[in-house]
Structure formats: C-alpha cells, structure tokens
Amino acid sequence: MLALVPMASSVKLLFLCFLSLFISFSIAQPSFRPKALVLPVTKDVSASVPQYVTQIKQRTPLVPVKLTVDLGGGYFWVNCEKGYVSSTSKPARCGSAQCSLFGLYGCNVEDKICSRSLSNTVTGVSTFGEIHADVVAINATDGNNPVRVVSVPKFLFICGANVVQNGLASGVTGMAGLGRTKVSLPSQFSSAFSFLRKFAICLSSSTMTNGVMFFGDGPYNFGYLNSDLSKVLTFTPLITNPVSTAPSYFQGEPSVEYFIGVKSIRVSDKNVPLNTTLLSIDRNGIGGTKISTVNPYTVLETTIYKAVSEAFVKAVGAPTVAPVAPFGTCFATKDIQSTRMGPAVPDINLVLQNEVVWSIIGANSMVYTNDVICLGFVDAGSDPSTAQVGFVVGYSQPITSITIGAHQLENNMLQFDLATSRLGFRSLFLEHANCANFNFTSSA
C-alpha cells in the first residue's frame, strides 16, 4: 500500500531535498574563479650557466615539477622518459583540436598520436616529443600573496627525453615556455580561467630568495609597498618577428619570442654611434631586439658591442683591466664605488620606439667576478657558443642584434600584455624594493 505523507512533512521534505540539491550543485560548480595566478622563480647556478627555475604541480597524484623558465619558449615540455607516472595523462590524437593548437605538428601513423619539436634553449638541443594533456595545479593570488590552489585538468605539454633535459639546472626536468603561442603557460592559464591575457615576471638577483611570476592582471604588491606596481609601469609596443629565431621550428612560422623596438642607445645621455639598420628586423628575420631569460647576459652584435663598450669606458673614466670571460670590458673593483642603485657607473639607456627609455642601472649593467667588475654585456662575434645567441647556417652574425639577457632583467617588473601587444617595465630599485619582496606565505 502506498503511504501518504502529511502536508507539513511534505513541505519539510521538499525543502530538505532542495537544500541538499543546492549544496550538491554548489560543490560541483565552485563559484571561485581566480583573477590571477602566482609562481615562485628561483635563480639557480648549479648548471654551466645561471637559470631561473619555477615549480608547479602536475599529474595524478600531484608531484612537484621543476622547470627552467623560458620567456621566449613556445611550449611547456617535461621529460617523460624519466619516471613520468600519472593516471590522468592522455595523449593528443592526430587531427584533434588539441594538436591544432600547436600549429604545424607531426603525426605518428601507427598510434595516431601527434608530436611537435621541442628545444632545450639553454643548450640548443632539439628533438620531437608526443603531445599530452594532464592535470596541473597552481596557486591563485589576490596580488598580495597566494590564496588557494586551483587546477587545470587537461593542460597541454610535450613529452621530452633525457637527451633534451641534459644541461638544465639540478632537479629540473623540463622548461616552462611563456612565448606567444596558444599553448604557452600564459595562454593556457588565461583560457582555463577566462582572465586577461597578461603575465608578469620579476627575477630575483639572489639564489637565496624567490622572484615571482604572475598570470593574469595586477595588483602586484610587494611586501611593505603600499602601491600596486602595475599602476606605475612604463609601456612600449611588442613587435612580431616574421621569422622564427628558435633552435627548432617549422619553416614559415613567425617567432614566438618577445621583441621590442630599440631605436638608439645612450651612455651618459650621449648617443652611441651605431649602424641603426641593425636595430630593425629585416624580411629574413635578422636584426632587432629581443628579451630572454635563458641568455644570462645581454648579447650584442659585434659592432654594437664595440661602440657601447667604448662609450661606456670613456664615461666611467677608470682604467680597464684584463677581461674575464665571457666579458670583454672589466675594471678593478677599487675604482668603482657602490650605491643603493648598484655600482656607480653611467646608466645605459635604451631609447625605444615610442620615445620612452629603458634605463639599465649599475645593478643590472655590472657583474662582479673575483676581484674585478665587468660590464655584463657579451660580444656575440667573439664567442658565439658562450654568447648563447641564435645562429643559423649561412650567417656569420647572430640572427638578433640585441638580446637583453636575464641579468639585465633582475629586480625589474616586466608585464607582457598579449591582448594589446605591449610591454610594461619598471625597476624595483625606484620603489626601494626588489623582486624578493613578494609574500609567498598563503593567507588561506
């Protein structure tokens, strides 16, 4: 027999069912959507050249994965040949939308898994690897500190191998590409969480403290600073090089690296005499100025290096000493005073295409080595292997005339706005702070 429920009990039961459904729906559909994400970045000197390393969590169950940060890298890749175990890793099948995001790609006719070239841009070694998707977890931020962990269930990456991992810093098993592709870390995070296509990076000069990367918009608040650094940035357009300058690429692909328009260089407010045609990018992709986190120091085409070096030595007014590789211009430390802004030397000013100036102060222009202090710029023509700048068969000069290296980026906030194609920059020395002042202690 069917039992009848009294009216009052029916209303109460209906209310409880509705409440249960509401709670279940709330759990299944979380309302939290981050506006920005944050990762620590550490300077690591365990390899032959300094590298800037970050750490994310990936796979199921989640494990920490150390990655060398590659500002101009197109992809996130990790070595799958050495202990990659995950219950959620799935290969991308040929012809799928996942594969098409990588642009031109190869297809294994046997297992129908697509693959893509990947490079260790520190060593220049390239190979092919299968495209996969797996879980990635990262901290969301309110701009002051991390607030909670969020995850992306199908984050795309390329499986590398032992041969391409060689030369990376200790414990690092891959590279975090931040370049101008649909599958770089900034693009995938902005797509997953529907926030602005921006990211910012601030490299620490110390191996003992963390710098920081933000994905999404500001605020960017550092420790005791009361102001949002995103509000005091100077902006200049980003330029697209029509020809790729990466170690491995498919012919016809544009560069995914970040170029800016340097129009002239000044030392002590005097223009350095240069062949200005070298400052523009020609139809073959040669020339111009790019920004790199894998080049430890700024690399200059030979004639530019000689002109800048001569002007700098003249402005310093101190005698030079025997150079220390890879540098070509050095002074005795006793001849260079120290200030809050670093060694007391003239600023090297990059005058950009919209007439704004990127000033490279003493803290960024000089490098202490043993008992001497050297101009932290490298002549690309004297030793290309040391200079670590891209060369191609048939050219005796580097593809790019000026590569602004990581030492010159330290303690500068750089914001890359992909939607409007512009770069924002600001030295934290002007704020009496540094990139290690961000608070990585969670507020949650």
C-alpha positions as CSV (number, residue, x, y, z in Angstrom):
1,M,0.0,0.0,0.0
2,L,1.1,3.5,-0.8
3,A,1.7,5.5,2.4
4,L,0.5,9.2,2.4
5,V,2.8,11.8,3.9
6,P,1.2,14.7,5.9
7,M,1.3,18.1,4.2
8,A,3.6,19.7,6.8
9,S,6.0,16.8,6.5
10,S,5.9,17.0,2.7
11,V,6.9,20.7,2.7
12,K,9.7,20.0,5.1
13,L,10.9,17.0,3.0
14,L,10.7,19.1,-0.2
15,F,12.8,21.9,1.5
16,L,15.4,19.4,2.6
17,C,15.6,17.9,-0.8
18,F,16.0,21.4,-2.4
19,L,18.7,22.3,0.2
20,S,20.6,19.1,-0.5
21,L,20.5,19.7,-4.2
22,F,21.6,23.3,-3.8
23,I,24.6,22.2,-1.6
24,S,25.5,19.5,-4.1
25,F,25.3,21.9,-7.0
26,S,27.5,24.4,-5.1
27,I,30.1,21.8,-4.5
28,A,30.0,20.6,-8.1
29,Q,30.1,24.1,-9.5
30,P,32.6,26.1,-7.4
31,S,32.0,29.9,-7.7
32,F,35.7,30.7,-7.1
33,R,37.3,31.9,-10.3
34,P,40.8,33.4,-9.8
35,K,41.8,36.7,-11.4
36,A,45.4,35.8,-11.3
37,L,47.9,33.0,-10.5
38,V,51.3,33.1,-9.0
39,L,54.5,31.0,-9.1
40,P,57.9,31.5,-7.4
41,V,61.0,31.9,-9.5
42,T,64.5,31.0,-8.2
43,K,67.9,31.8,-9.6
44,D,69.8,28.6,-9.9
45,V,73.6,28.5,-10.6
46,S,74.0,24.7,-10.4
47,A,74.5,24.3,-14.2
48,S,77.1,25.8,-16.5
49,V,75.0,29.0,-16.9
50,P,72.6,30.6,-14.4
51,Q,69.0,29.6,-14.9
52,Y,65.7,30.8,-13.5
53,V,63.6,28.0,-12.2
54,T,60.0,27.7,-11.2
55,Q,58.0,24.8,-9.8
56,I,54.4,23.6,-10.5
57,K,52.5,20.5,-9.5
58,Q,51.4,18.1,-12.2
59,R,50.0,14.6,-12.7
60,T,47.7,12.3,-10.6
61,P,48.7,12.1,-7.9
62,L,50.2,15.6,-8.0
63,V,54.0,15.8,-7.8
64,P,56.2,18.9,-7.9
65,V,57.9,19.5,-11.2
66,K,60.9,21.9,-11.5
67,L,61.1,23.8,-14.8
68,T,63.5,26.3,-16.3
69,V,61.7,29.5,-17.2
70,D,62.0,30.3,-21.0
71,L,60.4,33.6,-21.7
72,G,60.5,33.1,-25.5
73,G,59.7,29.4,-25.4
74,G,56.6,28.3,-27.2
75,Y,55.7,25.3,-25.2
76,F,55.7,23.6,-21.8
77,W,57.7,20.4,-22.0
78,V,58.8,17.9,-19.4
79,N,60.9,14.8,-19.6
80,C,58.6,11.8,-19.8
81,E,61.4,9.3,-20.2
82,K,62.4,9.5,-16.6
83,G,59.8,8.4,-14.1
84,Y,56.7,10.1,-15.5
85,V,53.7,8.3,-13.9
86,S,50.2,9.7,-13.9
87,S,46.7,8.1,-14.1
88,T,45.3,11.2,-15.9
89,S,47.9,11.7,-18.6
90,K,46.3,11.4,-22.1
91,P,47.9,11.7,-25.5
92,A,46.6,14.1,-28.1
93,R,45.3,12.3,-31.1
94,C,46.1,13.4,-34.7
95,G,43.6,15.7,-36.1
96,S,42.3,16.8,-32.7
97,A,41.7,20.4,-31.6
98,Q,44.5,19.9,-29.1
99,C,47.0,19.2,-31.8
100,S,45.9,22.1,-33.9
101,L,46.7,24.5,-31.1
102,F,50.4,23.7,-31.6
103,G,50.3,24.9,-35.2
104,L,52.3,22.6,-37.5
105,Y,52.8,19.2,-36.0
106,G,53.8,15.7,-36.9
107,C,51.6,12.6,-36.7
108,N,52.7,9.0,-35.8
109,V,50.9,6.9,-38.4
110,E,50.9,3.8,-36.1
111,D,49.4,5.1,-32.8
112,K,47.9,8.3,-34.2
113,I,49.5,10.5,-31.6
114,C,50.6,13.9,-32.7
115,S,54.1,15.3,-31.9
116,R,55.9,18.5,-32.0
117,S,59.5,19.7,-32.0
118,L,60.8,21.0,-28.7
119,S,64.1,22.6,-27.6
120,N,66.3,23.0,-24.7
121,T,67.0,26.6,-25.4
122,V,69.8,26.7,-22.8
123,T,71.9,24.1,-24.8
124,G,70.3,24.4,-28.2
125,V,69.5,20.7,-28.3
126,S,66.2,19.8,-30.1
127,T,64.1,16.7,-30.6
128,F,60.5,15.6,-31.2
129,G,58.0,14.6,-28.5
130,E,54.5,13.4,-28.2
131,I,51.8,16.0,-27.2
132,H,49.9,15.0,-24.0
133,A,47.4,16.6,-21.6
134,D,47.5,16.2,-17.8
135,V,46.5,17.9,-14.6
136,V,48.4,21.0,-13.4
137,A,47.9,22.7,-10.1
138,I,49.0,26.3,-9.2
139,N,48.3,28.9,-6.6
140,A,45.8,31.6,-7.2
141,T,46.7,35.1,-5.8
142,D,45.0,38.3,-4.8
143,G,48.1,40.2,-5.7
144,N,49.4,40.2,-2.1
145,N,50.1,36.5,-1.5
146,P,48.8,33.1,-2.6
147,V,45.2,32.4,-1.5
148,R,44.4,28.9,-2.6
149,V,45.4,26.1,-5.0
150,V,43.5,25.8,-8.3
151,S,43.9,23.1,-11.0
152,V,43.6,22.7,-14.8
153,P,42.6,19.1,-15.7
154,K,43.8,19.0,-19.3
155,F,46.9,21.2,-19.5
156,L,48.8,20.5,-22.7
157,F,52.5,19.8,-22.8
158,I,55.1,18.0,-24.9
159,C,56.9,14.8,-23.6
160,G,60.7,15.3,-23.8
161,A,63.5,12.8,-23.3
162,N,66.8,12.5,-21.3
163,V,68.8,13.9,-24.2
164,V,67.0,17.2,-24.2
165,Q,67.0,17.6,-20.4
166,N,70.8,17.5,-20.2
167,G,72.2,20.8,-19.3
168,L,69.3,22.1,-17.2
169,A,69.7,23.0,-13.6
170,S,69.8,20.4,-10.9
171,G,66.5,18.7,-10.4
172,V,64.9,20.4,-13.4
173,T,63.1,18.1,-15.8
174,G,61.6,20.5,-18.4
175,M,61.0,24.1,-19.4
176,A,58.1,26.5,-18.9
177,G,57.6,28.3,-22.2
178,L,56.0,31.8,-21.9
179,G,56.1,32.7,-25.6
180,R,53.5,34.0,-28.0
181,T,51.7,30.7,-28.7
182,K,48.2,29.3,-27.9
183,V,49.8,26.6,-25.7
184,S,52.3,28.6,-23.7
185,L,51.7,28.8,-19.9
186,P,50.2,32.3,-20.1
187,S,47.8,31.4,-22.9
188,Q,46.6,28.1,-21.4
189,F,46.0,29.7,-17.9
190,S,44.1,32.6,-19.3
191,S,42.0,30.3,-21.4
192,A,41.3,27.9,-18.5
193,F,40.2,30.7,-16.1
194,S,39.0,33.3,-18.5
195,F,41.2,36.1,-17.2
196,L,43.1,38.8,-19.1
197,R,45.9,37.6,-21.4
198,K,48.7,39.1,-19.4
199,F,51.6,37.8,-17.4
200,A,54.4,39.5,-15.4
201,I,57.8,38.3,-14.3
202,C,60.2,39.7,-11.7
203,L,63.6,37.9,-11.4
204,S,65.5,38.0,-8.1
205,S,69.2,38.6,-8.3
206,S,69.8,36.3,-5.3
207,T,70.0,32.5,-5.2
208,M,68.6,32.6,-1.7
209,T,65.3,34.4,-2.3
210,N,62.4,33.9,-4.8
211,G,61.4,36.1,-7.6
212,V,57.8,35.8,-8.9
213,M,55.6,35.2,-11.9
214,F,52.0,36.4,-12.2
215,F,49.5,35.1,-14.8
216,G,46.6,37.5,-15.2
217,D,46.4,41.2,-14.3
218,G,47.6,43.1,-11.2
219,P,47.7,44.2,-8.5
220,Y,51.3,43.4,-8.0
221,N,52.0,44.2,-4.3
222,F,55.4,43.5,-2.8
223,G,55.8,43.3,1.0
224,Y,55.7,46.7,2.6
225,L,54.9,48.6,-0.6
226,N,51.5,50.2,-0.4
227,S,51.3,50.8,-4.2
228,D,50.3,48.4,-7.0
229,L,53.3,48.1,-9.3
230,S,51.0,47.5,-12.3
231,K,50.0,51.2,-12.0
232,V,53.5,52.6,-12.4
233,L,54.7,50.7,-15.4
234,T,56.1,52.4,-18.5
235,F,54.8,50.8,-21.7
236,T,56.3,50.2,-25.1
237,P,54.9,48.1,-28.1
238,L,55.8,44.5,-28.6
239,I,57.0,43.6,-32.1
240,T,56.4,40.4,-34.0
241,N,59.4,39.0,-35.9
242,P,58.0,37.3,-39.1
243,V,60.7,34.6,-39.0
244,S,61.3,32.2,-36.1
245,T,64.6,32.6,-34.2
246,A,64.2,29.4,-32.2
247,P,66.6,26.4,-32.4
248,S,63.8,24.2,-33.7
249,Y,60.9,25.4,-35.8
250,F,58.9,24.7,-39.0
251,Q,59.8,26.9,-41.9
252,G,57.3,29.7,-42.3
253,E,56.5,30.1,-38.7
254,P,56.8,33.5,-37.1
255,S,58.9,34.0,-34.0
256,V,57.1,33.4,-30.7
257,E,59.8,35.4,-28.8
258,Y,59.3,38.9,-27.4
259,F,60.8,41.8,-29.5
260,I,60.8,45.5,-28.7
261,G,61.8,48.5,-30.8
262,V,65.2,49.9,-29.7
263,K,65.9,53.0,-31.8
264,S,69.1,54.2,-30.2
265,I,71.4,53.6,-27.2
266,R,72.7,56.4,-24.9
267,V,75.5,56.4,-22.4
268,S,75.8,59.4,-20.1
269,D,73.0,61.0,-22.2
270,K,75.1,60.8,-25.3
271,N,74.0,58.8,-28.3
272,V,76.2,55.8,-29.1
273,P,77.2,55.8,-32.9
274,L,75.6,52.7,-34.3
275,N,74.6,51.2,-37.6
276,T,70.9,51.7,-37.0
277,T,69.8,49.3,-39.7
278,L,70.9,46.5,-37.3
279,L,68.2,47.7,-34.9
280,S,65.4,46.9,-37.3
281,I,64.2,43.4,-38.2
282,D,64.6,42.7,-42.0
283,R,62.4,40.4,-44.1
284,N,64.6,37.5,-43.2
285,G,64.0,38.0,-39.5
286,I,67.5,39.3,-38.9
287,G,68.2,42.2,-36.5
288,G,66.1,43.8,-33.8
289,T,66.0,43.4,-30.1
290,K,64.5,40.6,-28.1
291,I,64.2,39.7,-24.4
292,S,65.4,36.4,-23.0
293,T,65.5,34.6,-19.6
294,V,67.8,31.8,-20.9
295,N,70.6,34.1,-22.0
296,P,72.2,35.0,-18.7
297,Y,73.6,38.3,-20.0
298,T,72.8,40.8,-22.8
299,V,74.4,39.8,-26.1
300,L,75.2,42.4,-28.7
301,E,76.2,42.2,-32.3
302,T,79.9,42.9,-32.6
303,T,79.8,46.4,-33.9
304,I,77.1,47.4,-31.4
305,Y,79.1,45.8,-28.6
306,K,82.3,47.7,-29.5
307,A,80.5,51.1,-29.8
308,V,78.7,50.6,-26.5
309,S,81.8,49.4,-24.7
310,E,84.0,52.3,-25.9
311,A,81.4,54.8,-24.9
312,F,80.9,53.2,-21.5
313,V,84.7,53.1,-20.7
314,K,85.0,56.7,-21.7
315,A,82.1,57.7,-19.5
316,V,83.4,55.7,-16.5
317,G,86.8,57.3,-16.7
318,A,88.6,54.5,-15.0
319,P,91.3,52.2,-16.5
320,T,90.2,48.8,-17.7
321,V,91.9,45.6,-16.6
322,A,92.3,42.2,-18.2
323,P,88.8,40.9,-19.1
324,V,87.2,37.8,-17.5
325,A,85.3,35.6,-19.9
326,P,82.7,35.8,-21.2
327,F,83.0,39.6,-20.6
328,G,85.3,41.9,-22.6
329,T,85.2,45.1,-20.6
330,C,86.3,45.0,-16.9
331,F,87.5,47.3,-14.2
332,A,89.3,46.9,-10.8
333,T,86.6,46.9,-8.1
334,K,88.6,49.6,-6.2
335,D,87.9,52.0,-9.0
336,I,84.1,51.7,-8.9
337,Q,82.1,53.0,-6.0
338,S,78.9,51.4,-4.7
339,T,75.5,53.0,-4.3
340,R,71.9,51.9,-3.5
341,M,71.4,51.5,-7.2
342,G,74.4,49.2,-7.5
343,P,77.9,50.1,-8.9
344,A,78.3,53.9,-9.5
345,V,78.5,53.7,-13.3
346,P,76.7,55.6,-16.0
347,D,73.2,54.3,-17.0
348,I,72.9,52.6,-20.3
349,N,69.7,53.9,-21.8
350,L,67.8,52.0,-24.5
351,V,65.6,54.6,-26.3
352,L,62.5,52.7,-27.5
353,Q,60.3,53.3,-30.5
354,N,57.7,55.4,-28.7
355,E,60.5,57.6,-27.2
356,V,60.3,56.0,-23.7
357,V,63.6,55.0,-22.1
358,W,64.6,51.7,-20.5
359,S,67.5,52.7,-18.2
360,I,69.9,49.9,-17.3
361,I,71.4,51.0,-14.0
362,G,74.7,49.8,-12.4
363,A,73.0,46.9,-10.5
364,N,71.9,45.5,-13.9
365,S,74.8,46.5,-16.1
366,M,77.7,45.3,-14.0
367,V,78.8,41.9,-12.8
368,Y,81.3,41.1,-10.0
369,T,83.7,38.3,-10.8
370,N,86.6,37.6,-8.5
371,D,88.4,40.9,-7.8
372,V,87.2,42.7,-10.9
373,I,83.9,44.1,-12.0
374,C,82.8,43.8,-15.6
375,L,80.3,45.2,-18.0
376,G,77.7,42.4,-18.1
377,F,77.3,42.6,-21.9
378,V,78.7,39.9,-24.2
379,D,80.1,40.3,-27.7
380,A,78.2,37.9,-29.9
381,G,81.0,37.8,-32.5
382,S,83.9,36.9,-30.2
383,D,82.5,33.6,-29.0
384,P,79.0,32.6,-30.2
385,S,78.9,29.4,-28.0
386,T,79.5,31.5,-24.9
387,A,77.2,34.2,-26.1
388,Q,74.4,31.7,-26.4
389,V,72.6,33.6,-29.1
390,G,70.9,32.0,-32.1
391,F,72.9,31.4,-35.2
392,V,71.8,29.8,-38.5
393,V,73.8,28.1,-41.2
394,G,74.9,30.6,-43.8
395,Y,75.1,33.6,-41.5
396,S,78.3,34.7,-39.8
397,Q,76.4,37.1,-37.5
398,P,73.7,36.4,-34.9
399,I,70.1,36.5,-36.1
400,T,69.1,39.0,-33.4
401,S,71.3,42.2,-33.0
402,I,70.5,42.7,-29.3
403,T,69.3,40.0,-26.9
404,I,68.5,41.6,-23.5
405,G,69.6,38.9,-21.0
406,A,68.4,37.8,-17.6
407,H,71.0,39.7,-15.5
408,Q,69.7,43.0,-17.0
409,L,66.1,41.9,-16.1
410,E,66.7,41.2,-12.4
411,N,64.7,43.3,-10.0
412,N,62.7,44.7,-12.8
413,M,58.9,44.1,-13.1
414,L,58.1,43.2,-16.7
415,Q,54.4,42.8,-17.7
416,F,53.6,41.2,-21.1
417,D,50.2,42.3,-22.3
418,L,49.4,39.8,-25.0
419,A,46.0,41.3,-25.8
420,T,47.3,44.7,-26.6
421,S,50.8,43.6,-27.6
422,R,52.8,45.8,-25.3
423,L,55.4,45.5,-22.6
424,G,55.3,47.3,-19.3
425,F,58.5,47.7,-17.3
426,R,59.7,49.3,-14.0
427,S,62.9,48.9,-11.9
428,L,62.0,48.0,-8.3
429,F,65.1,50.0,-7.3
430,L,63.0,53.0,-8.0
431,E,60.5,51.7,-5.4
432,H,63.2,50.9,-2.8
433,A,62.3,47.3,-3.2
434,N,63.4,44.1,-5.1
435,C,61.8,41.1,-6.6
436,A,62.2,39.0,-3.5
437,N,59.7,41.2,-1.5
438,F,56.6,39.3,-2.7
439,N,55.0,37.4,0.2
440,F,54.7,33.7,-0.7
441,T,53.1,32.9,2.7
442,S,49.5,31.9,2.0
443,S,46.7,33.9,3.5
444,A,44.3,31.0,3.5
